Amino acid sequence: MSQLIANFNVTFPSFHLKVNATLPAQGITAVFGPSGCGKTTLLRCLAGLERSPTGTMILENEVWQDETQGIFLPLSRRPVGYVFQEPRLFPHLNIRSNLLYGWKRTPAEARKISLDHVVQILDLEPLLHRYPSRLSGGEQQRIAIGRALLTSPRLLLMDEPLSSLDMQRKQEILPFIQRLDTEFHIPVIYVTHVLHEVMQLAQTLLLLKGGTVTGIGPLEKVFSQLNLRQLIPESHLGAVIDTHVAEHDKEYGLTKLQFAGGQLSVPHQDRSIGEFVRVQILAKDVSIVSSQPAFQSSVLNVLEATIVEIGPVDSGQSFVDIKLDMGVPLLATITRKSLTTLKLHPGQRVYAQIKTVALSHEALD
Amino acid sequence: MFDLDLGPLWLTLQLAGITVLVLLLVGTPIAWWLAFTSSRFRTVIEAVVALPIVLPPTVLGFYLLIALGPNGPIGGPWKEVTGAALSFTFTGLVIASTFYSLPFVVQPLHGAFETLGRKPLEAAWALGASKLDTFFTVASPMAIRGYLTAIVLGFAHTLGEFGVVLMVGGNIPGHTKVLSIAIYDHVEVLEYAQAHTLSVGLLVFSFLILLFVYSLNRRLPIHVS
C-alpha cells in the first residue's frame, strides 16, 4: 500500500514538534488535538513551509525532504494542495482566474482534474465571474478547495478549513470534502480540533498532544485505546464502528445496521439498504452484565462480547474503562464497585448493553 | 507678453519621472526586505532610509556634493568608467534625487507589503508559483495602492526639490536648472509675473496629478483587508 512517511523534529522558542509517522497515502487522515498541540505546524512541515533540520518526508517513494542527503523541495515545487484556515483567495482576480491560477502553473501532462469537473462537484458555476470580496465565507472556502484541486495534487493538506464558518456553512461543505476521496482519489491530511469532523470524514486518525503523537492508526482502532480518556474530551469517549444498513423494520420504525460482529438497532434512518453508516457508541452508554440477562431489558442492543483489557484501576476514581471485543472493539465505562461485584477479568464472556448508538452525521458537539 | 522659458518645466518633469523609475527599481527590493526580514539590521536600515525626511536638504546636499565629486565614492568610480564628472550634471541630479526621495517611495511600499503579509504568498507558492512569479502576479497587484502612493509622493517630492538641487546641480540652464530654481531666480530679479506663471503651472499640474491618482485609487477593485 502506498504510504506517506513523515519524520520531523523542530524546535520553536516555545514549542517542540516531534513526529515519526507512517500514514496511508489514501483516504482522509485526520490530525486531531487541542489548540497549540502542533497540528498546523505538522501540516506546514508536510508542505515545506517549515523546515525541520533533521526531517524526512516521503510520499509513495518520492522524496520531498531528506536532510541527510540535502534534499528539500520548496512548497512551489511540491505537488500538494493546501487549503488554509482562511480562504486566501486573490482579491484582484475573479473566481475563474483564482481557480485557474494553480492549474496554469501545473505541467500539462500532470493535469488530471479539469475546471469543469471541479466547478460541477463544488457547484461553482454561478460564481465564476464574480470577485472574492463579494462572496460569503463558505463560497470562498469552496473556491479555495477547488483552486487547490485544480493543481492535481498528489496530497491535499487541509488546515481546519471549516473553522471560520458557521454551523450551516459547515454542513454545506462537509459533503464536498467527503466526496474528494471517491471523486479524485487524492489522499487528504485534515487538521481539526472538532471531533465531529473527525467522525464524519476520517478513516485514519493521528492524535497529537504537546507536539508528540499519542495515537495513530485506523479510526476504530485509535478510538478503542484505553488511554483515550487522557486524549479526548470525555463526552466523546467511545468506540467508533463502521456499519452498513441491513434492513428497515417498518413496524417498529427501526433500522438495523450490520457490522463485523453483528447487528445494531437504531431509530429509523432515511438511508438505502447497503449504505455506509458510521456510528459511535459512547463508553458511558455501555453497561456490562456477566450472564444473559434473566429479566427482559428495555435496551434493544445487547451483544455478547469478550473482555480484552481492563483499564488502570485508580482508587481515587469512581470509574474504570473496559475494552471489549464483540467482533469489533468496544469501550465501556463502569463503576469501580461493579468491577469488583461482577469479578470481571480479561478473557471473560459478558454481555454488553448498549443504551444509545450515535450516528456520526448527527451533530455530536 | 513676457518671454517665458519653459525649459526648466520640461527638465523638472524629466528629473521627477526618471527619479521615480529609478526609485521603484531600487526601493521595491529594499521595501520587500524590510517587510519580510527577521534580520536584526532591519531597524538600522529603516532608520537610514528615513534620514532624508529629517535632515535639512542642505546637509544631505552637502554630503551628496562630496560623494558625487570627482574624488568622491560615487563620482570617482563614475568618472573612471565614463570619463565624465557627475557633479553639476543631470545624471548627478537624478542620483541625488534618488537619495532625497527614497523614504517617500520605500515607506508606502514597505507598509503595503507588510499589510499584505505572508499569507497570500504562501497560497501562491502552494499553487506552484515561484517566488518571482508570486511577486509579479500576487504581491504587486495586491500592493497596487502602495505603488500608487509611492509614485505620487516620490514624483511630487522630487518636483519640489530645491536645497539639494542647488547644492549638487547648481543652476545650469538645460542641465540642472529645474523649476523651483527658475522660480527663485525670477523672484530674485523681481520678475513676479514669470514667477507667478511658473508657480501657477506647477500648482495646477500637481493638483491634477493628485486628483487623477486619487480618483484612480478609488476605482481600483482591490480591497485588501
Interface residues (C-beta under 8 A of the other chain):
Chain A: A47 L49 P74 L75 S76 R77 V80 G81 Y82 F84 E86 R88 F90 P91 H92 Y101 G102 R105 T106 Y131 S133 R147 A148 T151
Chain B: K119 P120 E122 A123 A124 W125 A126 L127 G128 A129 S130 K131 D133 T134 T137 V138 P141 M142 I144 P221 I222 H223 V224
